Amino acid sequence: MSAGLLGLCLALAAAPQQVVFVPGRHFTLAWTHSIEKVRWEEDYEVSGPPARLLASAARIKGSAAGMEPPPDARLRDGWYHYTPTERSPRRLPLTRSEFTADFELCVNGRCQPMGHWLPSDGNVTEMTACERAASR
């Protein structure tokens, strides 16, 4: 029996039965803070089976009130680099509002708004690691 294809599953919290699969083992989740206009990026790996997320690195482009980088962050090329404290989240709940820019999901070096894969309902999108059966 062959292993399935690893990737991300995206689902609206209000409609968890509608799941979109995004294949890939490495991705970056990015967003711009709605008030301070500071970009954040988090790198994840999908490992398995069973599929699970591993947070490998994070960056903040500067700092602002209420958004201080963690104490272990190091400034390099204008970005505060650090290792996330939550290394293996089971899921990432992402609040997507019509009043702010959408999250960006970068897969294979290509970044696109999350709406490219799953339109927002203005509420929470659940992102998890998952496995899809290999096609024959």
C-alpha positions in Angstrom: 0.0 0.0 0.0 1.5 3.3 -1.0 1.5 6.5 1.1 -0.7 9.4 0.1 0.2 12.9 -0.9 0.9 15.2 2.0 -0.3 18.8 2.1 -2.6 21.3 3.7 -6.4 21.1 4.2 -8.3 24.3 4.2 -11.9 24.5 5.5 -14.2 27.2 6.6 -15.1 26.7 10.2 -18.7 27.3 9.4 -18.6 24.6 6.7 -15.9 22.0 7.8 -17.2 19.4 5.4 -16.0 21.4 2.4 -12.2 20.8 2.4 -9.7 22.1 -0.2 -6.4 20.2 -0.5 -3.2 22.1 -1.3 -0.4 19.7 -2.0 3.1 20.4 -0.7 5.5 19.7 2.2 6.9 23.2 2.7 4.9 26.5 2.8 4.9 30.0 4.2 1.9 31.6 5.8 2.2 35.4 5.5 0.0 38.4 6.5 0.2 42.2 7.1 -0.9 43.5 10.5 -4.1 45.4 9.9 -3.1 48.4 12.1 0.7 48.6 12.1 1.1 47.4 8.4 4.0 45.2 9.4 4.5 41.9 7.5 4.7 38.6 9.4 5.8 35.3 7.9 5.8 31.8 9.4 7.4 28.7 7.7 5.9 25.3 8.1 6.7 21.8 7.0 4.2 19.0 6.6 5.6 15.6 7.7 4.1 12.2 8.1 2.3 9.9 7.8 0.3 10.7 9.8 0.3 14.2 8.5 1.4 16.9 11.0 2.5 20.5 10.9 5.9 21.6 12.1 6.7 25.3 12.5 10.3 25.8 11.5 10.9 29.5 11.4 9.2 32.9 11.7 9.9 36.5 10.8 8.5 40.0 11.5 9.5 42.9 9.3 10.1 45.4 12.0 8.2 46.0 15.3 5.5 48.2 16.6 3.4 48.8 19.7 2.0 45.5 21.0 3.9 43.5 18.3 7.3 43.2 19.9 9.4 40.3 18.6 10.0 37.5 21.1 13.2 37.8 23.3 15.1 35.3 21.2 14.5 37.1 17.9 17.5 38.3 16.0 17.5 41.3 13.6 18.8 40.4 10.2 18.3 42.3 6.9 15.4 44.3 8.5 13.6 41.2 9.7 13.3 39.8 13.2 14.0 36.1 12.9 12.9 33.6 15.6 11.7 30.1 16.2 8.0 29.8 17.0 7.2 28.5 20.5 4.3 26.4 19.3 6.3 23.9 17.1 3.7 21.4 16.2 0.2 23.0 16.1 -2.6 20.5 15.4 -4.5 23.3 13.5 -4.1 26.9 12.6 -7.4 28.9 13.0 -7.1 32.0 10.6 -9.5 34.8 11.0 -10.2 36.3 7.6 -12.0 39.6 7.6 -13.4 41.5 4.6 -11.8 44.6 6.2 -8.2 43.5 6.0 -5.9 42.0 3.4 -6.2 38.2 3.1 -3.5 35.8 4.3 -1.0 34.8 1.7 0.0 31.1 1.3 3.3 30.5 -0.4 3.8 27.1 -1.9 6.9 26.1 -4.0 8.1 29.7 -3.8 4.9 31.2 -5.2 2.7 33.4 -3.0 -1.0 33.9 -3.5 -3.8 35.2 -1.4 -5.6 32.4 0.4 -8.7 33.2 -1.5 -7.0 31.6 -4.5 -7.7 28.2 -2.9 -10.6 29.0 -0.7 -12.8 32.1 -0.7 -13.4 33.7 2.7 -16.7 33.8 4.4 -15.4 36.6 6.7 -14.9 34.3 9.6 -12.4 31.6 10.5 -10.6 29.3 8.1 -9.1 26.1 9.6 -5.7 25.0 8.2 -4.4 21.6 9.1 -1.8 19.1 7.7 -3.5 16.3 5.9 -2.9 13.4 3.5 -4.8 12.7 0.3 -4.9 9.2 -1.2 -2.4 8.8 -4.1 -4.2 8.6 -7.5 -3.5 5.6 -9.7 
